[in-house]
Amino acid sequence: MNTLPASLASLKKDFLDAVRKNDSHRAQLLRQKLIDSSNDSDLNWVHNAVINMHARRRETDLAFAVANEIGPRMDSFSYAGLLNACAKAQHPPYALPEKYAKRAQDVFQEMIAKGIEPSSVHYHTLMDCQAKAGKVGEAFATYEAMQQSGIPSSTRTLNILLSACSRAMQPLRARETLEDFVQQGVKSDLITWNTLLSAYARAQNVDGAYEVWQDMQRSGLVPDRFTQRALSEAFGGNVALAAEIVQEAQWLQQRQGERSTGSASTSSASGRAPGGKLRMHDGADLKSSDAANPMTATVSRPFFLDLHGLSQSAARIALVQRLEYLTFAHIQQTLPDSNGGDRAREAESRGGRRDTVSNSHGGISGDASRIAIQNLVIVVGKEDIVNKKGSLLRFGKVNGTP
């Protein structure tokens, strides 16, 4: 077995390290050294590695420049890299301009013209480009061509087609596609249901979205943050309903986590809402990626809410949840504990804050609707509230639960 000279082996190792780290400049320099130190005809793997690195870095033009350099030596892996570069041309990767779908189609046709037989990777990547560009008809045409070539459908195929329907706001076609694939014996996964849910959300079909949500629950799948995002988008027009549905998704996820660790859920056993005890600590504040259930939330700065990066509907939901959190926090801090003590005193000893309307006995005056929340600061725009590009809203007093 032939081995590389020590210097060339070291060069190869350094090159692969640069590619893994997406260090474009260093990888290009080492690629040239490899070309100068070896037989260029045996270095297609080097060129292909650089093409894929540019694809990951969303440097589409640079990926095509490398392809032009190697010209007739392009192989199946080279074309797969170019298709990948088109699919990842922009960030976020699920909103591509149509020109990249057209460019991917040209690459695919060139590959076929050269006699290279497409694999499932080529078909799926082309379909992915077309789906992200909202070209639902072209995505299904590529799928039909894949079927005719004898390549079997998979869950990946299904998810891409559903994504195309979602981008084109065709939820009914997405639902029909799912049913067709199920009849073919193709299994669905969490991505499948999240994408179908997103299709109804984009089309603002609330009834259809809720039906999908119920079907997803019956399937036994545990929702994740993408499910919560789709639910927020679907029910964003009804803030109270959206908050309730998102909290239900979070509770299901929490309950599944408790089951997986083998611990019994006390909240389930008693029939109460999950959690039920306020937790305060010195960690990070509630962020958009958290959106925790107000009954179980852990918030270090409850009177500061960062809405930077949230959509309008998600921001409304976050605001409702924070107000619910604050209401719950004050109820918990003023209720007497099992030993007859006062949680408000305990909260004050930890540096906590009380903004409740209390009676002469230190309890809550009247019912929960009389709780007052003062000085709630909400940041919209940049995280730095003094940045001129951001705007600062202050709520002087909010009475009652949202």
N, C-alpha and C positions, 0 to 999 in steps of 0.2 A: 504494500500500500504506500503510495507516494505521500510524503509529508511536506508541508510548506517550510521553506527556510525560516530560521528563527526570526529574522527581521520582518519577513513577509507575514508570518503568523502573528507577530505582535501588531503589525499594521492592520491586519484583518480584525483583530480583537478591538483595537482602538476605534476602528471604523464602526463596528457593530455597537460599541458603547455610545458613540456619538449619535447614531441613528436611534437607539433606544431612548436617549435623552432629548431627542428632537432638536439637537444642536445643528442647525442647518449649515452654518458657515464652516464649522469643523468637519462635518460629514462630507461636504463638497471638496474640501482640501484633501482629506484622506482618500476620497474616491479617485481624485486625480492621481495621487501617489500610487494607488493600487493599479490604475491603468498604466502608469509609466513603468511599474515594477513587474507586470505580469502580462500574459497573453490576453488582449482585450476581448477576444472571442469567447473566453471562458468566464467573463465577468458580468454576465447578464443578471446574476443574483445581486450584484452591487448596484447596478442601475435600478433594478426593481425595488430594492430597499430604499433608495433615495426617492423614487417616485412615491412610494407609500408614506415616507416621512413627510414629504411636501403635502400629501393628501391630509395627513393628520394635522398639519399646521395650517390647513386651509389655503395653501399656496398653489392654487390650481394652475396658474400660468407657468410656474417653475416646474411643476410635474410634467406638463406638456413639453417644456423646453428640453428636459432630459429625454423624453420619448423621441423627440425630433433628432437628438444627437445619435441615438442608437439605431434609429430608422428601421431598416429591414431586419435587424436582429430582434425586434420586439416579439415576445412570445405570449402565451396565455396569461402569465402572471403580470406582464407589463400592461396588457389591456385591462386586467382586473384592477390594477393600481390606478389607471387613468379613470375608469368608471368610478372608483372610490373617491378620487379627487373631485369629480363632478358632484357626487352625492354630498360631500362635506365642504362644498365651495364656500358656504357662508355660515355664520353663526347668528341665531340658532340654526341647527342643521335641518329643521323640519319646515323651513319657509324659503324655498329656493326660487329665484327668478326662472322663468321658462327657458332662458337661453342655456342654462346648464343641462336641462333635460334634453334640449336639442343637441348639445355638444356630446352628451353621453350616447345619444342615438347614433350620431355620426361615428363615434369610436366603435360602437357595437357592430355597425355595418361594415366598417373597415376591417375589423377582425374576421368577420365571416367571409369577406371578399378574399382574404389571405388564406382561407382554408382552415382556420382555427375553429374548432368546434366549441361552442359556448357551453359552459358548465352551469350548474345551479347558481354558483356565485355570480357569474356574469349576468344571468337573467334577473336574479334578485336585486343586484345593485342597480341595474338599469331601471327596474320597476320602482325601486326606492327613489331614484332621481325623479321619475315621472310622478310618483305619489307626492313627494315634497313640493313639487311645482304645481300640484293640483290638476295634473293632466290625467284624469281618471280613465278616460277612454283609451289613451295610449298605454296606461299601466295594465288594463285588462287585455289589450291586444298583445302585449309582451307575455302576459300570463298564458294566453291561448297558444302563442308560438312555443312556449316552454312545454306545454302539454303535448303539442304535436311532435316535439323532439323526443318525447318519451321520458322526460324527467318528471318524477312524481311530485305532487304538491306536498307541502309541509306546513307546520304552524307558522313558520317564517313567511311563507307565501301568503297565507291568510292574513297575517297582521299587516303586511305591506298593502294589500288590496283594501283592507279596512281603513288604513291610513289615507289612501287615495280618496276613498269615499268621504272620509271626514273632512279632508281639505276642500273637497268640492261641495261640501254640505249636502250630501246625499245619504242620510241615515237609513232610509228604507232599503236602498241598494246594499248598504253595509250589512243590514240585518239579513237580507236574502242571501248574501254571499256567505255569511257565517253558517246559515242553515244548510246551504249547498255543501260546504266543506265538512260539516258534521256528518252529513249523509255519506260522504266519501270516506269517513273514518278518520279524518284529520282532527286531532285534539286541539282544544283551545287552552289558553293560559291566561294569566293575569293581564298581560299586555293586550291580549285579544279583547277582553272585556273593558279595559280602560280606553282602548281606541274606539270601541263601539259606543261607549258612554260619551266620549268626546265628540263623536259624530253627531249625536243628538244635541249635545250642548252647543256646538257651533251653529246648528240649525235652529236653536232656541226652541226646541221641542221638549218642553218640560215633562209632559206626560210620558213620552217615549223614553226620556232619560230615567225617570223614576222606575219605569217598567224594567229597563236594563239593570238598574241598581238592585231591584228585587230578584231578578234572575241570577245576578252575580252572587247575591247572598245565598240563594238556594244551591248554587254550585259548590259552596263550601270554600271559596277562595277568600283570602284575607286581604282587605284593601290596603293600599300603600299610599304614599304621598301623591302619586300621580292620580290615583282614584280620587283623593280629596280635592286635587286641583280641578279635575273634570266636574266633580259634584259642585264645587264653588261656582264654576262657570255656568253650569246648567241651571242652577237655582239662584243665580246672582240677582235676578230681578226681584226676588222675594227674600230679603235678608234674613228674616226669622226662620223661614223654611231651610234656607241654605245653611245657616248655622246649625240647625237641628240635624240635618242630614250629615254634615261634615263631622259633627260630634259623634253621631252614630257610627260612622266609619272609623273614627279614632278609637271609640270604645271597643269595637270588634277587634281592631288591631291589638289593643292593649290586652283584651281577654285572651286572644290567641297566644300572645307572648307569655302570659301567665301559665297557660296550659302547657306550652312547650318546655317551660322550666320545671314543670311538675308541681307548681304551687297552686293551692286552691284559692280562688278569688273570694274574698270575704264579702265583697260588694254583691256578687252574684248570689251567694248563699243567703244574704239577708234581704235580697230583693231591692236594695237601695241603688242609687246611681253609683257609677264607678268612682273609686277614690273616697271622697267625702271628707277629707281632711286637707286643709290648706298647708302647703309646704313653701317656706321662704328660705332663701339662701343667698350667698354673695356672688353667685355665678352670673352668667350673661343674662340680659333681659330677653323677654319673649321676642323672637324674630319671626319673619314671614315664613320661614321653613318649619317653624314649630307649630304655630296655631293651635296651642294645646287646649284641651277641654278645660273650661273655667273651674270645674270641680276638682281637677287634679293638677292644675297648672303650677309651675314653679317660676316665679317672677321676682327678680331682685329689685326692679324699679317699676312698681305697678302703675305709677302716675306718669310714665313716659312710654309712648308707643311709636315705634318707628315703622312707617308705612312705605319707606323707600323701596321701589322695585315691584310693588304690588299693583295689580290691575285694579280698576275702579270697583268691580264687584268683590274682589278679594279684600280690598281695603275696607269696604263696608262690613264684611263678615268679621274681619279682625277687630274692628271698632266695637261691634256688638258683643263679641266674645270678651273683649277687655272690660267693657262695662258690666257684663255678667260676672266676670271674675272679681271686679272691685266690690260689687254688691255682695257676693258670696263671702269675700274676705272679711268684710265688716260684720256680717252676720256671725261668722265663726269666731271672730275676735271678741265679740261681746256676749256670746253664750257662755253660761257657767259650765265648768268642766265637771267630771264625775266626782271630784273631791270638794265641790262647792266653791272652788276658786273662780277667778275671773280671768278669761283668756286675754282680755284687753290689757290687764296689768302685766301678764307674761309678755305680750307683744311689745309693750312700752319698755320693758326691761331689756329687750333685744334691740331696742332702737326703732321699733315699729311705729306706725303712724295711725292715729284714729281720726277719722273724719265722719263719724256717725253722729246722728242726733240721738242723744241718750236721755233717759229720764233720771229722776233723782236717785234711783237705786242702782244706776250704772248699767241698766239693761237697755234694750232697744225700745224707743218710744213708739208705741203703736206697732203696725206691721211693717214688713220689709219695704213697702212702697214709700215709706217716709225717710229712707236712708238718703243722705246727701253726699255727693261726691264732688270735691272741689279741686281746682287746679290740675286738671288732667291735661297734659301736654302731648300734642300729636305732631310728629314731624312728617312733612310730605316733601319729597325731593331728595336732596343730599342728606347723608347721615349726619353731617355736621350742621347743627341747627343755625349757626351763625353764618353759614355760607349764603351768599346773595342769591344763588340759584335755587335755594330751597325756600320753603314758606313755613311759617310757624303758626299753628292754630291753638288757641287756648279756650277751654270750656270753663267758664266761671263756676257754674254749678249745674249738675244734672240730677234732677230729682226722680226717684222711681227707677224701677228696672227697665231695660230697653225692650 
